[in-house]
Every structure is written in structure tokens, then in C-alpha cells.
């Protein structure tokens, strides 16, 4: 069976889908991962087929326009501005999705691969929405990016999900529906979007996170699966940068500090805050520059700078991990069983930061907008010195390591595809013939 995985986003977003792809390949399937060109080498080094999507999430993240839009407190306005900026990218992505999915027997798509369902519908193949963060309506907790109230009202929680859906859908509605009509010869989605339709058609949802971190809400239907995390371990033969092992072993375990794909308009200023915080709390550190979120400052001997390193190798060697709260980095910190200090920037990061704090695996989040040397020093000191925090983080890490999210997701994919084949028989390929543009 040929399976195409559409992985759109940062490295932390793409990485879990490569892990899922490896699991599917081990089960005997032909797996293609479609991603931006800067991830081609990453996909291929893990033995998977690569297909190019002409959309650079990195360029978008580092644009001044997006940085300004993400500071808006109005979620609908924020979403409208973001989608306005990526309208051209959406057109490229729609065409690219159709191309890379040809011949697929099943399609798996990431949180923001918005055109994948329509392509699967046209091709007549099963598809799976595979978000890395909880976005399905529920009364048990609010939307990640549009919370209402204090999270204790089931009605407000439900409404917050409806608002977030519309904030994402309405700015894209005109383009998506025109593309469905004129290019795919499909009926347009309803005014309020595809969400009710997907529930009616029982679209399977694969959530690549752990129920130990986000318990499965009782009001989610059986089509929604929480599989456990999809971890991608470092390749055999990977070697750490020169001097890193010696630095780690030269004293007490250092802390890790890195903000991944978060672009900082003033990376030097952020780095100075980090260095001063480390001086105040007397901690050594491994500093990961990521996508230029840190760097440009002369570092003391107590700080070792790297571009990046596999989290499964590095994090267990740390006393604590300081990061931005991306879904993948948060998962890696929890799996390592060491305390976290999360400095959330935007999007789903405040949600993950709060969950880690509530689980007792990390200190109270330090929002990036409020980051200072004093606040960071206090947070790092608390994370390193609290024996209770270390015990709690270790216990959660043990539970997560006992799960096999990839194996569970592979099992679900195979069950659904086999069921679909049994009910519908051989799909009719000529459904996929596209009409001419009008």
C-alpha cells in the first residue's frame, strides 16, 4: 500500500510524521513524506521517499508581517492576517497536494495541510487527519489559541472551539471552495466549513500525543484516537559535535536552552538575557541556536553552543530543559523525565506550557513577552533544585516511554484502510481525472 504523508510546518512539526512513516514502512508499506524542500535530506536520511511541497514555513515564520500579526489579541483578526499573507502559498500548496498524492492508497495530513481532505475525496481514498495538538471540539477544555473564561465552563469551552474553527475557515473559505468547484469538480463546503461534514463522514483523527499529558475527553467520538507520541530517535552512528560530551561531563549536568523554530527579531538581546540568567543562578548550559532564535553573543566558558542535537540523546543528560513549548520539544522533554522551563511564544505553546506545569513536570511558564534575566534565573533555579519536581517529571517520563504511539497509529491506519477496501471495493481511478480550469 502506498501512503502519502503531508507534513507541513517546522522541523518539530515534520519530525513526528517521519517517525510515523518509519512505522508504516516497517509494516510493509511504501511511504512518501511530502514537505518543504529544506526537509528533503531529513526525510531521505530516514529511508523514506520524499515529495516536494513548494511552501517554506521557515520563510513565513521569519517574515515581519507574520511577527506583527501574531501579536494581535483578536484571534479572528490574527488568523485573517496570517492567511492573507499565505494566500499565494495556499494556492501552491493546493496544486502540490494534488500532485504528490497521485497513486496514494491512503493520505495522512498534518494540522495545517488544509487541502488534503479534498484531494482524498477526489481520489476516492481514505485519509487521516493527524494533528499534533488537540483541536477537536470538547466541553472538557477550551481551544488552545482562543480560550474563553477560565476553562471550567463546558459551554464556553465548546464555543471557543467553534470560534477557532471559524477563525481558521472563513479567511480560506472563498479560495478552498472555488478550488473544489473549478479544479476538483467537487461541491463546495458549507458556509460554516467542513467540520460537521467530517464528523458525519467519520473522518479518522490520529492524535500524536499521550493521554498521560492530555487525557482523552469523554465527549470525543470513537473516530478520534489518542495514540501516544510519535518519537523519532537519532540515527545509528550519529555523533555529537566536538567537545559537547566533554563539556557535559566536566561538571554537574547543565541545562538545555533552545527556542527551536521561533524567530526572534533581536536574537542577541534574548541571548544576553539567557546568559545573565545563567550567571545569576550559577548554572552551566547547552545553548541551541535553532532557527536564529538565539546567538550572536560571546558566550562564557560555562555555556556550550550548538546548532542542534537529537533530543532523545541530549535531554536525558540535562538537569532541566528550557524551551519554547512546541509540541515536539515538549514531548521530548517529558519523555526524558527531566523538569521543563517553558517560555511560550504563541499558537499552541501556552497550552503545552500550562499542561506541563499542571502535571508537575515543570515550573510556572515564563511568557516570552515577559522574559527577563531575573524571571528566567528564578525559573531555572526552581526546576533544578526541586526534588519533588524531578520525581514527578521522572514518573511522567517513565509512563510516556512505556507507550508506543507509532505502533498504535499504524494499527489504526491499517484497520481503517482494510475496512474501507472491504466496504467499497476497488476504488474507481477515473474519478481522479481533473476537469480543465474554467
N, C-alpha and C positions, 0 to 999 in steps of 0.2 A: 504494500500500500504506500502510495506517495502522499506525504503530509507536508504542507507548506505552513510555516510559522511566520507571521508578520510581527516583527519585533521593532517597535518604534520608540525612541527615547534616548536616554543617556546610557552610558555603559552599565550602570547599575540596573537600568530597566532591561537591557538586552541580555545581560548575563543569565538570569533565571531561565529564559527561553532557550538558551543554548544548553543548559542543564536538562531541560525537558526534552529537547531534541536528541540529546545523547541517550536518554532513557528510551525514547521511541526507536532510535536506531538499534539499540541493544535488543529490542523486542522484534527486530527483523524488518523494520520499515525504512523506506527511502525518505530522508528528511531534508528539506530545504529551509533555510532561515533567510528571510528577506529583511534587510536592514540597510541603513545608510552606508555609503562607501567606506567611511572611516572604520567600520566594523568588519570589513571583509576578512582581514587577516585573523581577527579574533574568532570569527566563525569557522574559518578553514582549519585553524590550528587544532580545533577540537574534532576534526574529522567530519564535519557536516558540509553539505552543499550550500553554496552562497548564491543569493539573488539580490541584485541591487535595487534599492529604492532611492529615487532622487529627492531626498529630503534630509537636510542636515539639521538635526535637533540642536547640535552644538552651536551652530551659527545663530539659530533663533534665540537660544538662551543668552547668548552674549550680546545681543542687539540692545541698543539703548532704548528702543521703543518698547521692547518686552519688559525690560527692567522697570521702566516707568509704569507700564500697565499693571504689573504685578503688585505695585504699591497701593493700588486703588482698593478702598474698603467696600466698594459696591461690587458684589460678585457678578451680577449680570453685566455691568459696565466693563469689569475686568475681562470677563470671558469674551465679550463683544470685541474689545480692542485686540485681544490676543488673536482671535480668529480672523479679524480684519487683516492683521499682519501676515497671517499664514494662508490667506485665501489662495494665492498662487501655488504655494506648497501643497495645498489640498488638491488642487487640480492635477498637479504632477503625481501626487500620491494615488489619486483615484485611477489614473491611467496605469501607473506602475503596479497597483494591486491586481488589476485585471491581467496584466502581462505575466506577473510572477506566479499567479495561481493556476495558469493553464496546466491541465493534466493532473491536477491535485485530486486525490480521493477524499481529502478532508483538509479543512483550514482551521488553524488556531491563530487568534489575533489578540494583540495586546490592548491595553486600556484605551489608547487614543487612535487605534487603527480603524477609524470611523467608517470606512467604505468597505471593509472586508465582508460584513454580513451580506451586503447587496451582491457582491461578486459570488459568494457562495450560493445565494438564492438563484442567481442566473445560471450558474454551472450545475445546479442541482446536486450539490454535495453537502454533507454535514459540516457544520462549523461550531467552534467553541470560542466563546469569549473568555479570555484568561487574564483578568486584572490582577495586579499585584497589591491592590488596596481595596477595601470593601466599599463598593459603590451601589449595591442593591438596596432598594427601599427597605426600611425596617423601622419599627417603633422602639427598638431597644437602644439605639444610639443615633446621633444626628449625622448629617452629611459631613464628610471630612473637611470640606472647604467652605461650607455655608451653614454652620451650626446656628440653631435658634434656641434661645433660652439657655438653660443650664444642663440640658441633656436628660432631664428627669421626666419630661412630658412626652408621652408616646405620640401624641398628635403633632406637637412641634417637631419632633424628630422626623416623623413621616413627611411633614410639609417641607422640611429642609432638604430632603432628598428630591422632592418634586421640583423645588426651586433650582437645585443644582442641575437636574436633568434639563430643565428649560434653558438655563444659562449656557449649557453646552450645545443644546439642539437648535434654538431659534436663530442664532447667528449663522449656522451652517445649513439651515433648512432649505433655503432657496437653491443653493448650489447642489446639495445632495439630491433633492427631488428632481431638479432639472436633469442632472446626470442620470438618474434612474430612468426617467422618461425617454430622453433623447439618445442616450448611449446604450443602456442596457434593455430598453423596451420593457421596463417594469413599472408597476403602479407606484405613484409617489407614496411616501409615508404620510400618515395622518398629520394634521396641523400640530398636535402635541407630541409628535415624534414616534419612534419605533418601539418605545419601551413596553407599552401594553401589548403590542403585536408580538414582541419577542417572548413575553410571558405566555401569551396564548399559544404560540408555536413551540413552547417549551424548549427554547434555546438553552443548551447546557452552558453553565458557567463554571469555570475552574478557577478557584481562588488559591493562588500560590503562597499562602501564609499559614501559620499554625493556629489551631483552635486554642492552644495554650496562651496565645497572645491576644487574639480576637475570638472569643467564644462564638460559636455559630448561633445566630438569633433564632428563636423558636418560630418566628413568622416567615422564615425563608422556605420556599418550596423545595421539593426533593430534587429539582433540576439544578440546584445550586450546591456545589461541592467545595468544601474547605479541605484541601488535600494535605496540607503541610507545606513547608518551604521547599523551593526548588534550588538546592545549593549546587554550585559549580566549583568543584575542588581544583586546586592548582594541578597543572600537568606534571606527570612524572619527569624528573630531570630539571625542573625549574630551580634556578639558583638565585639566592638573594643578592642584592647589589653588594659590591665590595665594601667591606667594613661594617655592614649592618649587624651581622651576628656578633662581631667583636664588641660593637657599641652596646648591644642589648646585654651581653654577658659581663660587661665591665662594671656593673653596679646593680642596684635594685631595679626591678622591672620598670621600664619607662612607661609613659602614657602615649597613646597614639592620638595625633591631632590631624584631621583632614576633613575638608568640606566638599570632596568629590567634584561633582559637575557644577556646583554653584559658582557662578561667575561673580567676582567682586570688582566693583568699579575702582576700588583702591585696595588692591591686594597687599600693598606694603603697609598700609595703616592697620589692616586686620592682623597681619603678621606681627607687627610691633606690639599690638595688644596681647597676642598669644605669648610672645617671648617675655613680656613684662609679667604676665600672669604666672608663667612658669618660674620666673625669678622669685616672685612673691611667695609661691607655695613650695619652692625648693624641689621641683620635680624635673627629672630628665624626660625627654620626649623624642618620638619619631614623628617628623613633620612631613605629611604627604601633600605635594603641591596641587594635585588634581588638575582640573581644567583652569589653571591660573587663578584659583581661589586664594592661594597663599604663595608667598615667595617675594623675592626682590629685596630682602633684608639680610645683612650679615648676621649669621647666627652664632651663638656661643657654642662652646665645646659640648655643652650639655644637651644640645639639640642636633639630631641627625636628620638631614633632609633627603627624601626620596621622591621620585615621580609617583610611583605606586608600588604595591606589592599585594599578592593574593591575601585576602582577609583570613582565609582558613589557616594560613601559615602564620600570619603576623599577629592577629588579635589574641590568640591564647597566650602569647608571650608578653602581653602588655598588662600593666596594673589597672588600666582603665582605658576606654576609648572615647574620644571627643570627636563628634561628627555632626553632620547637618540633619540627620534624621530621615534620609532617603530610605525607601522601603528595603532595598537590598542591603545597605550598610547597617540598618537597624537589625535586620535578621542576622547578619554576620556577627554583630556584637552580642546579641542574645545567645546565639549558638556557641560562641566562645566561652560564655559563662563568666564574663568579667563585667564590672559596672560600666555604665554608659553616662556620658555627659552630652546631652544633645542640644545643639544650637540651631533650631529650625529657622529656615529662611521663608518658605512659602509652600503653597499647594498642600500636599498631604503630610508634610513634615511635622507640623504642630500636633497632628493626630498621633503619629507614631511616638513622638516625644512624650506626650501625655500618657500613652499606654505603657511605655517603659517605666515611667515614674510611678504610675498606679500599680504596676506589677512588683514594684520594689526592686527592680533591676537597674535603676538609675536615679540620679538626683533630679530635683526640680529643673525643668528645661530653662535654658537661658536664651530667649529670642535674639536673633541676630541683630535686630534693631536696637536692642538694649545691651549688646555685648560691650563689656569693659574689662580691663585687666583685673579690677577688684572682684567683679562678679565671677569671672572665669576662674580666678585663683581660688575663691571660696568653693566653687562647684567641684573643681578638680581635687582639692584637699578633702572634701567630704566623700567623694567617690573612692578615693584611695584609702582613707583611714577607717571607714565604717566596716566593721566585721559583719554586721547584720546585712549590709548591702551586698557584700561579697558572697555571703552564704546564699542569699536569695537569688542573686544573679547566677551562681553556680548551679542551683537547683533547677532554675528555668532552662539553663543551657543543657542540662542532662536530659530533661524531658524533650526538648526540641531535637537533640541528637538521636533520640530513640525513634523518631518519626522517619518515614521515607516518603516524602511528598511526591517525588518524581514517580516512584513506582505506583503510587495510588492514582496519580493523574494519567499515567499510561494505561492502567487498567480501565479507567472510566472511558477514555478515548476509544479504546478497542471495543468495549461493550457497546457504546453508542453507535459506532460505525457498523458493527456487525448487526445490530438491531435494525439500523436504517436499511442496510442491504437486504435483510430478510423481509422487511415490510414493503419496500419499494422496488426491489429487484435491481437489475442493471439500469443505471441512470441513462437518460437519453442525451447523448452528446450534442445532437443538433440544437438543443435548447441554448447552447452556448454561442451560437453564431450571432454576432453582433450586427445590428442594422447600421446603415450609414447615418452619420450625423445629419440632423435636419436644421 
